[in-house]
Every structure is written in structure tokens, then in C-alpha cells.
Amino acid sequence: MAPTIAVSSTQTKHPHHRREVSAVPESEVLRRRNEELEKELKKIIEREEKMREELQKTLERLRVAEEAEERLCSQLGELEAEAVDQARAYRTRVLHLMDQLSLAQKLLESASVSVPNSQ
């Protein structure tokens, strides 16, 4: 008589049954993982949109600041030009007064009137 091997009845009836049982949870795991990835992607897209909006707001503030800087530079240039004009007018006035004072001194000297020194 030849030797025999005992095999349980569950293994002989359904040899692929074990794979099907393990495949169902694996597909469920993949489905859940896919859902998680979709949620993460949605969050990333929302965060990206929010950052894009913040960038647009920042760019608008930058544009406004640049326009304000240009206006201030223009105003500063006008004020500098006005200050130069005023300085020239003041210098002209001082020179005119110095000429008048010099002429007055000469007239006094020629009239032989002595003016006390104020030193």
C-alpha cells in the first residue's frame, strides 16, 4: 500500500477562496486610500487658490504703493525746485541789500560823517 497525505476539506474545495477574501479588503484599502488622497488633493487645491488670492491682493497693494511712491517723488521734486527758487530769490535779495548798505556807507564816508563801529 502506498503512503497517503491527509488534506483538509476547506483547502481542497476552494483553492482560490483565500485570495478572494484577501482581495476584498485590499480593494477596500485602496478605495479608502484613494478617498484620502482625493481629500488631500482638494485641500491642496483650496490652499493653492487661497495663496493665489493672497498673492493677487499683495500685488494690488504693491501697485498702489508704487503709485504712491511715484506721486511722492514727483511732489518732492516740485518742493526741491521751489526750495531752489526761494534760495535764489533770498540770495538775490541779500546781495541787493549788501549793495544798498555798501552804497550807504560810501555816501556817509563822502559826506564825512563818521559812523560808530558796532564791533
C-alpha positions in Angstrom: 0.0 0.0 0.0 1.3 3.5 -0.9 1.6 6.3 1.5 -1.2 8.9 1.7 -1.4 12.6 2.6 -4.3 14.0 4.5 -5.6 17.3 3.2 -8.3 19.3 4.9 -11.6 19.7 3.1 -11.5 23.5 3.1 -8.3 23.6 1.1 -9.5 21.1 -1.5 -12.9 22.6 -2.1 -11.9 26.3 -2.7 -8.2 26.8 -3.5 -8.8 30.4 -4.6 -11.1 31.3 -1.7 -8.2 32.6 0.4 -7.2 35.1 -2.4 -10.7 36.4 -2.8 -11.0 37.1 0.9 -7.7 38.9 1.0 -8.5 40.8 -2.3 -11.7 42.3 -1.0 -10.1 44.1 2.0 -7.2 45.1 -0.3 -9.6 46.8 -2.7 -11.3 48.5 0.3 -8.0 49.7 1.5 -7.2 51.1 -2.0 -10.6 52.7 -2.2 -10.1 54.4 1.2 -6.6 55.4 0.3 -7.9 56.9 -2.9 -10.5 58.9 -0.9 -7.8 60.1 1.4 -5.7 61.2 -1.5 -8.6 63.0 -3.1 -9.3 64.8 0.1 -5.7 65.8 0.4 -5.7 67.0 -3.2 -8.8 69.0 -2.6 -7.2 70.7 0.5 -4.1 71.4 -1.5 -6.1 72.9 -4.4 -8.1 75.1 -1.9 -4.8 76.2 -0.2 -3.3 77.0 -3.6 -6.4 79.1 -4.5 -6.2 80.9 -1.2 -2.5 81.6 -1.7 -3.2 82.8 -5.3 -5.9 85.2 -3.9 -3.4 86.5 -1.3 -0.8 87.0 -4.0 -3.3 89.0 -6.0 -4.1 91.2 -3.0 -0.4 91.6 -2.3 0.3 92.6 -5.9 -2.5 95.1 -5.8 -1.1 96.6 -2.6 2.3 96.7 -4.2 0.9 98.5 -7.3 -0.8 101.1 -5.0 2.4 101.6 -3.0 4.4 102.1 -6.2 1.9 104.7 -7.5 2.1 106.5 -4.1 5.9 106.4 -4.3 5.8 108.0 -7.7 3.4 110.7 -6.5 5.6 111.4 -3.5 8.8 111.5 -5.7 7.0 114.0 -8.0 5.9 116.1 -5.1 9.4 116.0 -3.6 10.9 117.1 -6.9 8.4 120.0 -7.1 9.3 121.0 -3.5 13.0 120.8 -4.2 12.6 123.1 -7.3 10.6 125.5 -5.2 13.2 125.5 -2.5 16.0 126.2 -5.0 13.9 129.1 -6.4 13.4 130.5 -2.9 17.1 130.2 -2.1 18.0 132.0 -5.3 15.5 134.8 -4.6 16.8 135.1 -1.0 20.4 135.2 -2.2 19.4 137.9 -4.8 17.7 139.9 -2.0 20.7 139.6 0.3 23.1 140.7 -2.5 20.8 143.7 -3.2 20.7 144.7 0.4 24.5 144.3 0.6 24.8 146.6 -2.4 22.5 149.2 -0.8 24.4 149.0 2.5 27.7 149.5 0.7 26.3 152.4 -1.2 25.0 154.0 2.0 28.4 153.6 3.6 30.1 155.3 0.7 27.7 158.2 0.9 28.3 158.6 4.6 32.1 158.5 4.1 31.9 161.0 1.3 29.8 163.3 3.5 32.4 163.0 6.2 30.0 161.6 8.7 31.6 159.1 10.9 29.5 156.1 11.9 30.5 154.5 15.2 31.8 150.9 14.8 29.4 148.4 16.2 32.1 145.8 16.9 
